[in-house]
Amino acid sequence: MACLIAVSGCASGSERADVDALSGWNDSLAKKSITEFVERVTTPDTPDFVPETERIAVFDNDGTLWTEAPVPFQAAFVFDELKRRAPSEPALAADPMVKAALKGDVATLLAGDRHEGLLRVLALTHTGMTTDEFNERVAAWMSTARHPRFDRPYGQLTYEPQQQLLNYLRDNGFRTYIVSGGGADFMRVFSDRVYGIPPEQVVGSTGTTRFETRNGTPVLVKTIDYVFVDDKAGKPSGIHEFIARRPILCVGNSDGDQAMLEYTTIDNPHLSLGVLVHHTDAEREYAYDAHPPASGTLVTALQEAGPRGWTVVDMKADWNTVFGD
């Protein structure tokens, strides 16, 4: 019996070793570039070996780890919050930016260099409450809201190939971080459950929290003071401030990730890799680059990909599944 158990155990181990950790990826150049990179930086006593403490991988979130159309999911949360509150709050409903949000007028919200309209509705839906209250609202929304096209909970719209990539990297000694223009507090509610990325490894846009005592209990109250926008040039700054190590792998999908890709791959003392997800699959997801549904313009970063040696993932050609089961 012991012999049979031992043989059975060996067979199971062999089967696990033969399983393709990136089975959601087709055997294309994109997949090969990733696996070869990981092999090179994890092979001891070779010139490209990188110690585990310095194996940092950073991922954008919207459009990179899950879909961002027809609007980024945090914007969907904002719209649903405004719809919930507007009927009982006339002053809120009368705000011009709230009216734009309720009509789905994303262009008005994103107008201006600092997207003042978007900041306005974020202030109305994300501030004045404690961090615990905000977490509860996001968690409740995530448990009930469904995507308008796919009719799935938003947490089930992560890209299966990217979930596999996150696990593959962690199995090879990488620490995986989200570095996104989305709100850090918003993403931290679900990052561990959805991606296996703990909240302390999420870098995002933030406003200052204010310490107060309410009913004898110490709390942090969310404000929109001193907003840090973790997008474009803000992403390398956020990496330095919150991670304090330069990544060796960066995965993004838009021009908003270009600075982060450059920071990762140009003159890095370690071997590094930049990866761009190109949305090319209108049937299974969406197809866009220069003209996205709401956000995620991909023009200049795509032009730089060839000269910089970045890997471009063609969603339609390189992924044999998108959302999984």
Secondary structure, 3 states (H helix, E strand, C coil): CHHHHHHHHHHHHHHHHHCCCCCCECCCHHHHHHHHHHHHHHCCCCCCCCCHHHCEEEECCECCCECCCCCCHHHHHHHHHHHHHHHHCHHHHHCHHHHHHHCCCHHHHHCCCCCHHHHHHHHHHHCCCEHHHHHHHHHHHHHHCECCCCCCEHHHCECHHHHHHHHHHHHCCCEEEEEEEEEHHHHHCCHHHHHCCCHHHEEEEECCEEEEEECCEEEEEECCCCCECCCCCHHHHHHHHHCCCCCCEEEECCHHHHHHHHHHHCCCCCCCEEEEEEEECCCCCCEECCCCCCCCCCCHHHHHHHHHCCEEEEHHHHECCCCCC
